[in-house]
């Protein structure tokens, strides 16, 4: 059975401070950033769990540093450690925190009618994606009735930020420093495809910002194209991305502009519903 330590702020702060010293320096803020990267890695391996060495490798940290930071996260109660299997996994408390945070803006519930309409109006595959650290995760999908379907992304799939239209829209919404840092951290995963080497991806980010939407025209699969627009919560923070995938012949002008207009209208619709939710007593 996983062990669980009662969380205390003092234990967490001390663990982060120790982690900052593990490689000969660094601030508590830097260690907190590293701890959150580790937490993201543990969440991605929630089903099977992840060992210390593998988590450290994914995070680009030395084992002692990763161990100190993971201990801090255990003390905070957000991850568990199975002593017998020697694996870390998200805790039930972390699940409860996620439910509590989601209650503020239930983006999935609010956006589903828009996904349904877009799938019906375009006959193509519609996705809703959200950001999770340096990755995007598909949280909903609706499939249109066009006979040739593009089903390369399913609910629950993680992708490095920038890989695919929805993921690219989320990446381009970050400020320059955060965007470049995310690309650098994902470098190993991105460079498997020459269309997504850091320099190429940065140019895609700039293009996305310039045109106001993300376009993936055959970059992942030669015969597949995707469009995406971001969804902003009140206060202009990006909370998700709507994307539509189809065969390339269906995403050429002028139809591309027609589909984009439908997507932008639904994104504004979702944003208005988010504002309405926030205004409720």
N, C-alpha and C positions, 0 to 999 in steps of 0.2 A: 504494500500500500504506500502511496506517496506520503512523505512527511510534510508537516506544515508548521511553520514558525510564526508565532504571534508577531505582527508587524509593529515596529516602533520607528518613529522618525529619526531618533538618534542612531539606531542601528543602520538604517539606510544611508544616512548622511556619512556615517563613519566608513561604511563599505565603499561608498563612492570616493571618499577622500583617500582611502587606501588604494583604490584602483587608480587614482590620479598619480600616485607615487610609484606605481608598479613599474613603469618604464622610465623612471628617472625624472618625473615632472608632469606638468599638465594641471589644469584647473579642475575643480569639482564640476563645473559646467561641462567641460570636455568629457569627463567621466560619465556624467549623466547622459550626454549624447550617445556615448558608446553603450551604456546600459540599455538605452532605448533601442539601439540597433540590435543588441542581443535579444531583447524582448520580442522584437519583430521577427527574428530568426526562430525563436522558440514557438511563436504563434504559427509560423508557416509549417512547423513540424509537429503540430498539435496532435495529430492522429497517432503517430508512432513514437513521438518523443525524440529528443536529440541529445547526444553525448557531449560532454564538455569539449573534447578535442575538435569535434566537427563544428560545434557552435563557434569556438574560437577561430577556426579556419575561415568560416563564412564571414565573420566579423573583421578579419584581418588583425586579430589581437593575439598576444602571447597567452598561453594557457593560464599562468598565474593571474594575469589581469582579468581575463574572462571569468576565472573562478571567483575572484573577489566581487566582481560586478554581479554575477549570477547569484552569489550569496546575498548581496544587497537586495536583489529582486525577490529572493525567497523570504528574506526578513520583512519585506514590504507586503508579502502575501500574494503577489501577482503571479508567481510561478511555483510549481511543486517540483520535488526531486524524488524519484523512485530509487531508493538506496540499493535495492536488489538488482534492478536492471541498469542502474547508473545513467538514468535518462531524465532530462528536464522536460516539463510540459506546462502549459498554462494552467492556472489554478481556477477553482470555482469562484473565488473572489474576483478574479479578473473578468470572468464571464458576467458576474453581477455588475461590475463596473461598466462593462460594455452595454448591458441592458439599460442601466441608468443614464449613460451618456446618450444612447440612441433615443431615449424618450424625449429629448429636447427637439430633435428634428428627425422624424421617422422618414428619411428620404426614400426608403424602399416602398413603404406604403403609399406615400404621396405621389411617387413617380410612376407606379405601375399602370394607372389609367393612360398616361402619356405613351408608355411603351406599347400598350395594346393598340392605341389609335395609330401610332406610327407603323406598326407591323401590318395593320389592316390597310392603311392608306398607301404604303409603299410596296407591300407584299414581300419585303426583304426582312433580314434578321436584325433585330434591335437589341442593344445591350445597354445596361447601366453599370458603370464602373466607379469605384471610389479609390482613393489613395490609401495605401498602407505602407508608411515609411518610404522606401525607395522602390516600391512596387505598386501596381494597380491590381485590384481584385474585381472580378466580374460578380456582381451581386444579384443581377436579374437578366433574363433573356426572354425575348418573345420572337417567335419564328413566323414569318409571313408565308403566304401560300404560293409564292413563285416556285415553279418546279425545280429550278437549280438553286440549291441552298448553300450558303457558306456557314459552316458550323464549326469553325476552328477554335472558337472561344466558348466555353461553357461556364455555367455558374460555379463559382468557387475557384476558378483558375487565377493564379498569380502570374503577373508579367513584370519584368523590369520596366520602370517608368520610361516611356518613349517608344516601346515596342507595340505597335498597333495604334490605330487612330485615337481611341478613347484614352489610352495610356499616354499618348503624345500630347493630347489636349491638357491632361492633368500636369504633365511635366512642364509644358510651356507656361502654365499659370504661376509657377514658382518664380521668385526673384532670381536674378542672374547668379548670385553666389550659391544659393541653395540648389538651383538647377544644375550648375556645373559640378557641384559636389556630388549630387546624386548620379550624374552621368559617370563621374570618376569611380564611384563606389560600385557601379554596375558594369564597369568596363569589361570584365571577364565574360559576363553573360551576353553582353551586347555584341562583342566583336566576333561571335560565331557567325554573324551575318554581316557581310561587308557594307550593306546599306545602313548599318547601325553602329559603325565605328564612332568614337566620340566626336570627331570633327563633322562627320556627316549628320549625326543626330543634332548637334548644335545648330547646324544650318536649317534643319527641319523645325527646330524650336523657333528660330527667328522668322521663318516663313509662316508658321502657324500664328505667331503673334501679329504679323503684318496683315494676314488675310482674315483673322478673327475666327478661324476654325481649323481643325486638323484634317489633313488629307493623307491617306495611305494608298497610293495608287500603284499597286503591284510590288511594293517593297518587301513584303513578307512572303507572299505567294504570287507568282507572275499573273495569275488570272483572277486575283481577288483585290477589291478596293474597299476602302472604308472612309467614312466621314464622321467627325465628332465635334460636339460643342460642349462647353463646360456649363455647369449649373452652379450658381452662387447663392449662398445663404444670405440672410440679412446681415449687412456689414461688409458685403462683397467678398467674403472668404469663399473659395471654391470648395464645394462639398461633393461633387461628382461630375461625371461626364456621360452624355448620351452619345451613342455611336450606332451607325448603321453599316452593315457589311453586305456586299453583293458581288456578283461577278463584275469584272471591269467594264464590260460593255454596257452595263446598267448604271454606271457611275460617271459617264461622260457628259459634257455639256450638250444640250441645255438641261437634261434631266438632273444633273448634279445640283444645279442651282435650285431646281424645284424641290428636291429632297432636303437640301440645306434649309430652305425657307420653312418647311414643315418642322424640321428639328429645332430651329431657333424659336419658332412659335411655341413649341411644347416646352422648351427649356424655360422660356419666360413664364409659361403657365405654371410650371413647377415652382419657380421662384416666388410667384405671387402666392401660391398655396403655402409655401414656407413662411412668408410674411404673415399670412392670415393665422397660421398656427401659433406663431410667436405672439400675436396680438390677443390671443384668447386668454381670459383670466384663468 
